[in-house]
Amino acid sequence: MAAAFAFLVSADPVTIQQFSHALMELSISPDVCQEVPEAIRLLSERKFDAILIDLQLGKECGAILDLVRLSSLNRTAVTFAISGNDADGTAAFRKRAGFVFDRPFSTQSIRRTLRSAYGLILRERRRYFRCPAAIPITILRQGMPEVRCYSVNISEGGMAVSTSVPLGAGEDVRIQFLLPGHKVPWVAQSRICWWKAGRLGIRFVSLPLERQSELQNWLSQKQQAILPEFVARTFQKEESSLITALADTTQDKR
């Protein structure tokens, strides 16, 4: 199973080969596109965790970066610019990407930059990670009988549950459940997003900060458990480095 999904926009076969190989080494699945119009279409339809844009494609790269920034699907994706031959053009786009690969690059330099962003990429993936889980769920509605069912999967933003009760989209409810490994049941203010084929989509509207943190940690552990061992080790190292950096920053501000 892929640790994350990347979108590589480049028309250069050598660049495509080098970056695809480096991404797959980190268990990141690359989706390659060689034409700007097609790239724009895919970015408006699909979610990616990392986006790599070859600036050799010219001024149209600006349209791609603008679309990413404004996209409801991909505005939080980790962005990379692969420098072009035009130094001035590269400088203009550099500020609009999170990371830059400078030409000429080597296998080692590509790996080094990807690893420096690896924790960010996996955290982006975790935000949309849906963990399969059959957890007993109680749906509480004002003045209505409670609905007992089971979850199908759970994410940071909500869950899908299996039930034959056709609740209406937009209905506000409370969800009560016990997260595996915890002793105290959670109650989350939620909203029904959709119902079809015996399943409900539920979005968490309000979850206490402490519960949010616990859910993130639980999902992170589940995500790491399904990753290749070397990927999980890298993720843990990146997480540790980020925590240390944040602690140092906080200490400096004091």
Sequence and secondary structure as in RCSB ss.txt:
>XXXX:A:sequence
MAAAFAFLVSADPVTIQQFSHALMELSISPDVCQEVPEAIRLLSERKFDAILIDLQLGKECGAILDLVRLSSLNR
TAVTFAISGNDADGTAAFRKRAGFVFDRPFSTQSIRRTLRSAYGLILRERRRYFRCPAAIPITILRQGMPEVRCY
SVNISEGGMAVSTSVPLGAGEDVRIQFLLPGHKVPWVAQSRICWWKAGRLGIRFVSLPLERQSELQNWLSQKQQA
ILPEFVARTFQKEESSLITALADTTQDKR
>XXXX:A:secstr
  SEEEEEE   HHHHHHHHHHHHHTTEEEEEE  HHHHHHHHTT   SEEEEEGGG TTHHHHHHHHHH TTTT
TSEEEEE  S HHHHHHHHTTSSEEE SS  HHHHHHHHHHTHHHHHHHHHHH  EE   EEEEEETTEEEEEEE
EEEE SSEEEEE S    TT EEEEEE  TT SS EEEEEEEEEEETTEEEEEEEE  HHHHHHHHHHHHHHHHH
TS HHHHHHHHHHHHHHHHHHHHHHHHH 
